[in-house]
Amino acid sequence: MPKTVTPKKVKPLHAGEGRERQEKQPKPNKVRITEHVVAPTVDSPGVLVYHSEYVGIQYDIYIPDLIWKHPAVKTFWDGLGSVELGASIFKRFTGMWQGNKEKTNIYRMIVYAGRFQRGTLRVALQNEIGKMMAALSADKKVAQQAVLFTETKIKLTMSGNLRRQ
């Protein structure tokens, strides 16, 4: 039987909280440097680009387009702003739920491994999704039977930190 955590013991995700510890990027597992010519002349200095590899956890949260702009969903997104500095949104994909097509948006965030314990962040997401679903349940037009999110361990590369030679 899986252990459950009561909402009182779960630290909620609130915008702005924990931002100080998020600003520092963790040490990369590997760094590779590539050199590139800026212009096709002999006098052009080269540019070095640093490619840093990290282990990360990718979370994809699937939200029907019908409720995307609902205040309860906005509150949920605002809470996720404290987890990482950015996310990608994939809008209006065709999804299937119980044999019916619906437009679905996917919110993807990547968290550097080691920032949070996977289980702790997963439980916090479940808690916040529960709050969002409870708020949506007040209106039958937007109430959700289920909200899906996936959690995947990934390797990511951050390219940047340009340096002129």
GROMACS elastic network, one bead per residue, 0.5 to 0.9 nm:
[ bonds ]
;  ai    aj funct       b0    kb
    4   123     6  0.88282   500
    5     8     6  0.81646   500
    5     9     6  0.65613   500
    5    10     6  0.70892   500
    5   123     6  0.76821   500
    6     9     6  0.57055   500
    6    10     6  0.69453   500
    6   127     6  0.88925   500
    7    10     6  0.51787   500
    7    11     6  0.80683   500
    7    12     6  0.85798   500
    7   124     6  0.86723   500
    7   127     6  0.65487   500
    8    11     6  0.77263   500
   10   120     6  0.80857   500
   10   123     6  0.72667   500
   10   124     6  0.60032   500
   10   127     6  0.74348   500
   11   120     6  0.89039   500
   11   124     6  0.66366   500
   12    79     6  0.78882   500
   12   124     6  0.62589   500
   12   125     6  0.85085   500
   12   127     6  0.76717   500
   12   128     6  0.70356   500
   13    17     6  0.74366   500
   13    76     6  0.85593   500
   13    78     6  0.85551   500
   13    80     6  0.61845   500
   13    81     6  0.81983   500
   13    82     6  0.65639   500
   13    83     6  0.72799   500
   13   124     6  0.70453   500
   13   125     6  0.80020   500
   13   128     6  0.74240   500
   14    17     6  0.57189   500
   14    18     6  0.87549   500
   14    76     6  0.88095   500
   14    78     6  0.69078   500
   14    80     6  0.69782   500
   14    81     6  0.74323   500
   14    82     6  0.60523   500
   14    83     6  0.85833   500
   15    18     6  0.85653   500
   15    19     6  0.84376   500
   15    77     6  0.87543   500
   15    78     6  0.55139   500
   15    80     6  0.67469   500
   15    81     6  0.52178   500
   15    83     6  0.82299   500
   16    19     6  0.55603   500
   16    20     6  0.87098   500
   16    79     6  0.83722   500
   16    81     6  0.71487   500
   16    82     6  0.52280   500
   16    83     6  0.89049   500
   17    20     6  0.80415   500
   17    79     6  0.89146   500
   17    81     6  0.88691   500
   17    82     6  0.56199   500
   17    83     6  0.83796   500
   18    21     6  0.56801   500
   18    22     6  0.65357   500
   18    82     6  0.62959   500
   18    83     6  0.76223   500
   19    23     6  0.63668   500
   19    81     6  0.89819   500
   19    82     6  0.60449   500
   19    83     6  0.78684   500
   19    84     6  0.82149   500
   19    85     6  0.83906   500
   20    23     6  0.56220   500
   20    24     6  0.78118   500
   21    24     6  0.62608   500
   21    25     6  0.89456   500
   21   115     6  0.85811   500
   22    25     6  0.71739   500
   22    82     6  0.82048   500
   22    83     6  0.76501   500
   22    84     6  0.67200   500
   22    85     6  0.74487   500
   22   115     6  0.79866   500
   23    84     6  0.89959   500
   23    85     6  0.80594   500
   25    28     6  0.84234   500
   25   112     6  0.82955   500
   26    54     6  0.82293   500
   26   112     6  0.74416   500
   26   113     6  0.88794   500
   26   114     6  0.85439   500
   26   115     6  0.83456   500
   27    30     6  0.87271   500
   27    52     6  0.88015   500
   27    54     6  0.79785   500
   28    31     6  0.66998   500
   28    52     6  0.56405   500
   28    53     6  0.54552   500
   28    54     6  0.52168   500
   28    55     6  0.83384   500
   29    52     6  0.74023   500
   29    53     6  0.56331   500
   29    54     6  0.55513   500
   29    55     6  0.76549   500
   30    51     6  0.82212   500
   30    52     6  0.58569   500
   30    53     6  0.52244   500
   30    54     6  0.74220   500
   31    50     6  0.66428   500
   31    51     6  0.55239   500
   31    53     6  0.62905   500
   32    49     6  0.83783   500
   32    50     6  0.59325   500
   32    51     6  0.50736   500
   32    52     6  0.65240   500
   32    53     6  0.83918   500
   33    48     6  0.64323   500
   33    49     6  0.56003   500
   33    51     6  0.60433   500
   33    52     6  0.86693   500
   34    47     6  0.82678   500
   34    48     6  0.56909   500
   34    49     6  0.53737   500
   34    50     6  0.66985   500
   34    51     6  0.78419   500
   35    46     6  0.63089   500
   35    47     6  0.56160   500
   35    49     6  0.64309   500
   36    45     6  0.88808   500
   36    46     6  0.54640   500
   36    47     6  0.51937   500
   36    48     6  0.64447   500
   36    49     6  0.77742   500
   37    40     6  0.69227   500
   37    41     6  0.85240   500
   37    44     6  0.68260   500
   37    45     6  0.66998   500
   37    47     6  0.62821   500
   38    41     6  0.85534   500
   38    44     6  0.62997   500
   38    45     6  0.68385   500
   38    46     6  0.61224   500
   38    47     6  0.67879   500
   39    42     6  0.85283   500
   39    43     6  0.87703   500
   39    44     6  0.59601   500
   39    45     6  0.83905   500
   39    46     6  0.87695   500
   40    43     6  0.87645   500
   40    44     6  0.72899   500
   41    44     6  0.55775   500
   42    45     6  0.82441   500
   45   164     6  0.66612   500
   45   165     6  0.58206   500
   46   163     6  0.85455   500
   46   164     6  0.60559   500
   46   165     6  0.55034   500
   47   162     6  0.65344   500
   47   163     6  0.55688   500
   47   165     6  0.59312   500
   48   160     6  0.89387   500
   48   161     6  0.81459   500
   48   162     6  0.56423   500
   48   163     6  0.50595   500
   48   164     6  0.62924   500
   48   165     6  0.71055   500
   49   159     6  0.67013   500
   49   160     6  0.56722   500
   49   161     6  0.61787   500
   49   163     6  0.67146   500
   50   158     6  0.81131   500
   50   159     6  0.56587   500
   50   160     6  0.55185   500
   50   161     6  0.58157   500
   50   162     6  0.68572   500
   50   163     6  0.85809   500
   51   157     6  0.62426   500
   51   158     6  0.56950   500
   51   160     6  0.66223   500
   51   161     6  0.84639   500
   52   156     6  0.82461   500
   52   157     6  0.54160   500
   52   158     6  0.52359   500
   52   159     6  0.63275   500
   52   160     6  0.84017   500
   53   155     6  0.69289   500
   53   156     6  0.56714   500
   53   158     6  0.64841   500
   53   159     6  0.87727   500
   54   112     6  0.71212   500
   54   113     6  0.78901   500
   54   154     6  0.84796   500
   54   155     6  0.57760   500
   54   156     6  0.53115   500
   54   157     6  0.62819   500
   54   158     6  0.79937   500
   55   111     6  0.88985   500
   55   112     6  0.63225   500
   55   113     6  0.55891   500
   55   114     6  0.87369   500
   55   153     6  0.73059   500
   55   154     6  0.58778   500
   55   156     6  0.61690   500
   55   157     6  0.88019   500
   56   110     6  0.63228   500
   56   111     6  0.55184   500
   56   114     6  0.83102   500
   56   152     6  0.83607   500
   56   153     6  0.58880   500
   56   154     6  0.51739   500
   56   155     6  0.59323   500
   56   156     6  0.65429   500
   57   109     6  0.83407   500
   57   110     6  0.55891   500
   57   111     6  0.52338   500
   57   112     6  0.63243   500
   57   113     6  0.59729   500
   57   118     6  0.80408   500
   57   151     6  0.66214   500
   57   152     6  0.55381   500
   57   154     6  0.58097   500
   57   155     6  0.84012   500
   58   108     6  0.69202   500
   58   109     6  0.58424   500
   58   111     6  0.64507   500
   58   112     6  0.87984   500
   58   150     6  0.78301   500
   58   151     6  0.56673   500
   58   152     6  0.50984   500
   58   153     6  0.62851   500
   58   154     6  0.66593   500
   59   107     6  0.79612   500
   59   108     6  0.56045   500
   59   109     6  0.53712   500
   59   110     6  0.62661   500
   59   111     6  0.80588   500
   59   149     6  0.67014   500
   59   150     6  0.55057   500
   59   152     6  0.65912   500
   60   106     6  0.62132   500
   60   107     6  0.56114   500
   60   109     6  0.67040   500
   60   110     6  0.88325   500
   60   148     6  0.83424   500
   60   149     6  0.53578   500
   60   150     6  0.52086   500
   60   151     6  0.68145   500
   60   152     6  0.86030   500
   61   105     6  0.82406   500
   61   106     6  0.55200   500
   61   107     6  0.51147   500
   61   108     6  0.64554   500
   61   109     6  0.86033   500
   61   147     6  0.78175   500
   61   148     6  0.61203   500
   61   150     6  0.66569   500
   62   104     6  0.65382   500
   62   105     6  0.58785   500
   62   107     6  0.65898   500
   62   108     6  0.89045   500
   62   147     6  0.66525   500
   62   148     6  0.55493   500
   62   149     6  0.60436   500
   62   150     6  0.86692   500
   63    66     6  0.83879   500
   63    67     6  0.72568   500
   63    68     6  0.65222   500
   63    73     6  0.86553   500
   63   103     6  0.88680   500
   63   104     6  0.56885   500
   63   105     6  0.52895   500
   63   106     6  0.62748   500
   63   107     6  0.78191   500
   63   147     6  0.68438   500
   63   148     6  0.77857   500
   64    67     6  0.58685   500
   64    68     6  0.63804   500
   64    92     6  0.83727   500
   64    95     6  0.85245   500
   64   102     6  0.70195   500
   64   103     6  0.59394   500
   64   105     6  0.59324   500
   64   106     6  0.85615   500
   64   147     6  0.88319   500
   65    69     6  0.80428   500
   65    91     6  0.78764   500
   65    92     6  0.65193   500
   65    93     6  0.88909   500
   65   102     6  0.78645   500
   65   103     6  0.54123   500
   65   104     6  0.50684   500
   65   105     6  0.58270   500
   66    69     6  0.78804   500
   66    70     6  0.84358   500
   66   102     6  0.85545   500
   66   103     6  0.75527   500
   66   104     6  0.81608   500
   66   142     6  0.73449   500
   67    70     6  0.51882   500
   67    71     6  0.88264   500
   67    72     6  0.87913   500
   67    73     6  0.71651   500
   67   136     6  0.86031   500
   67   142     6  0.61900   500
   67   143     6  0.88355   500
   68    71     6  0.87515   500
   68    73     6  0.63391   500
   68    74     6  0.77927   500
   68   104     6  0.87769   500
   68   105     6  0.75876   500
   69    72     6  0.84040   500
   69    73     6  0.66079   500
   69    74     6  0.65283   500
   70    73     6  0.53439   500
   70    74     6  0.63534   500
   70    75     6  0.88274   500
   70   136     6  0.83043   500
   70   142     6  0.85009   500
   71    75     6  0.61589   500
   71    76     6  0.86098   500
   72    75     6  0.51432   500
   72    76     6  0.63614   500
   72    77     6  0.88656   500
   72   131     6  0.83706   500
   72   132     6  0.54421   500
   72   133     6  0.80781   500
   72   135     6  0.60984   500
   72   136     6  0.65911   500
   73    77     6  0.62916   500
   73    78     6  0.86323   500
   73   129     6  0.89969   500
   73   132     6  0.63222   500
   73   133     6  0.87886   500
   73   136     6  0.84122   500
   74    77     6  0.50727   500
   74    78     6  0.61210   500
   74    79     6  0.86344   500
   75    78     6  0.50916   500
   75    79     6  0.63571   500
   75    80     6  0.88847   500
   75   132     6  0.78834   500
   76    79     6  0.52144   500
   76    80     6  0.65519   500
   76   128     6  0.66633   500
   76   129     6  0.73198   500
   76   131     6  0.83992   500
   76   132     6  0.64776   500
   77    80     6  0.50697   500
   77    81     6  0.65774   500
   78    81     6  0.53334   500
   78    82     6  0.78261   500
   79    82     6  0.61748   500
   79    83     6  0.78805   500
   79   128     6  0.82062   500
   80    83     6  0.54063   500
   80    84     6  0.73957   500
   80   109     6  0.88780   500
   80   125     6  0.86440   500
   81    84     6  0.61541   500
   81    85     6  0.67031   500
   81    86     6  0.74707   500
   81    87     6  0.87542   500
   82    85     6  0.73170   500
   83    86     6  0.88049   500
   83   109     6  0.87162   500
   83   111     6  0.74328   500
   83   121     6  0.89370   500
   84    87     6  0.76486   500
   84   109     6  0.72371   500
   84   110     6  0.72283   500
   84   111     6  0.61980   500
   84   112     6  0.86030   500
   85   109     6  0.89178   500
   86   109     6  0.67942   500
   86   110     6  0.80475   500
   87   107     6  0.68999   500
   87   108     6  0.55439   500
   87   110     6  0.70970   500
   88   106     6  0.81603   500
   88   107     6  0.59852   500
   88   108     6  0.51169   500
   88   109     6  0.65262   500
   89   105     6  0.69979   500
   89   106     6  0.56747   500
   89   108     6  0.61661   500
   89   109     6  0.88141   500
   90    93     6  0.74050   500
   90   104     6  0.86067   500
   90   105     6  0.56026   500
   90   106     6  0.50038   500
   90   107     6  0.65135   500
   90   108     6  0.79016   500
   91   103     6  0.83030   500
   91   104     6  0.68155   500
   91   106     6  0.64861   500
   91   107     6  0.85901   500
   92    95     6  0.87694   500
   92   102     6  0.87282   500
   92   103     6  0.50179   500
   92   104     6  0.51363   500
   92   105     6  0.52822   500
   92   106     6  0.83542   500
   93   102     6  0.81916   500
   93   103     6  0.54621   500
   93   104     6  0.51135   500
   93   105     6  0.62474   500
   93   106     6  0.81251   500
   94   101     6  0.64507   500
   94   102     6  0.57171   500
   94   104     6  0.60243   500
   94   105     6  0.88197   500
   95   100     6  0.82037   500
   95   101     6  0.56053   500
   95   102     6  0.52396   500
   95   103     6  0.59026   500
   95   104     6  0.58180   500
   96    99     6  0.59464   500
   96   100     6  0.53847   500
   96   102     6  0.60544   500
   96   103     6  0.85189   500
   96   104     6  0.88738   500
   97   100     6  0.53079   500
   97   101     6  0.65011   500
   97   102     6  0.72469   500
   98   101     6  0.85307   500
  110   154     6  0.88461   500
  111   114     6  0.85668   500
  111   115     6  0.71348   500
  111   116     6  0.81341   500
  112   115     6  0.58528   500
  112   116     6  0.81977   500
  112   156     6  0.89743   500
  113   116     6  0.70171   500
  113   117     6  0.80036   500
  113   118     6  0.81213   500
  113   153     6  0.82857   500
  114   117     6  0.64459   500
  114   118     6  0.83162   500
  115   118     6  0.89292   500
  116   119     6  0.83936   500
  116   120     6  0.69199   500
  116   121     6  0.63316   500
  117   120     6  0.52581   500
  117   121     6  0.63016   500
  117   122     6  0.85514   500
  118   121     6  0.53320   500
  118   122     6  0.60193   500
  118   123     6  0.86145   500
  118   151     6  0.88534   500
  119   122     6  0.50427   500
  119   123     6  0.61325   500
  119   124     6  0.85672   500
  120   123     6  0.52491   500
  120   124     6  0.61944   500
  120   125     6  0.86639   500
  121   125     6  0.61056   500
  121   126     6  0.85518   500
  122   125     6  0.51269   500
  122   126     6  0.61840   500
  122   127     6  0.86223   500
  122   151     6  0.81932   500
  123   126     6  0.50014   500
  123   127     6  0.61337   500
  123   128     6  0.86719   500
  124   127     6  0.50357   500
  124   128     6  0.62270   500
  124   129     6  0.85564   500
  125   128     6  0.51183   500
  125   129     6  0.59772   500
  125   130     6  0.83867   500
  125   149     6  0.89553   500
  126   129     6  0.50950   500
  126   130     6  0.60334   500
  126   131     6  0.86973   500
  127   130     6  0.50455   500
  127   131     6  0.63964   500
  127   132     6  0.87816   500
  128   131     6  0.50648   500
  128   132     6  0.62573   500
  128   133     6  0.86252   500
  129   132     6  0.50070   500
  129   133     6  0.60701   500
  129   134     6  0.85056   500
  129   147     6  0.73889   500
  130   133     6  0.51021   500
  130   134     6  0.60810   500
  130   135     6  0.86365   500
  130   147     6  0.89427   500
  131   134     6  0.50986   500
  131   135     6  0.62732   500
  131   136     6  0.86648   500
  132   135     6  0.51869   500
  132   136     6  0.62046   500
  132   137     6  0.86426   500
  133   137     6  0.60484   500
  133   143     6  0.69547   500
  133   144     6  0.63792   500
  133   145     6  0.83824   500
  133   146     6  0.81421   500
  133   147     6  0.79581   500
  134   137     6  0.51297   500
  134   138     6  0.71902   500
  134   143     6  0.82036   500
  134   144     6  0.89340   500
  135   138     6  0.59090   500
  135   139     6  0.83336   500
  135   143     6  0.83052   500
  136   139     6  0.60699   500
  136   140     6  0.80106   500
  136   141     6  0.87510   500
  136   142     6  0.58248   500
  136   144     6  0.69664   500
  137   140     6  0.63300   500
  137   141     6  0.86742   500
  137   142     6  0.69735   500
  137   144     6  0.68481   500
  137   145     6  0.89991   500
  138   142     6  0.82766   500
  138   143     6  0.70238   500
  139   142     6  0.57169   500
  139   143     6  0.59071   500
  140   143     6  0.50799   500
  140   144     6  0.84959   500
  141   144     6  0.88895   500
  144   147     6  0.70313   500
  159   162     6  0.86948   500
  160   163     6  0.89948   500
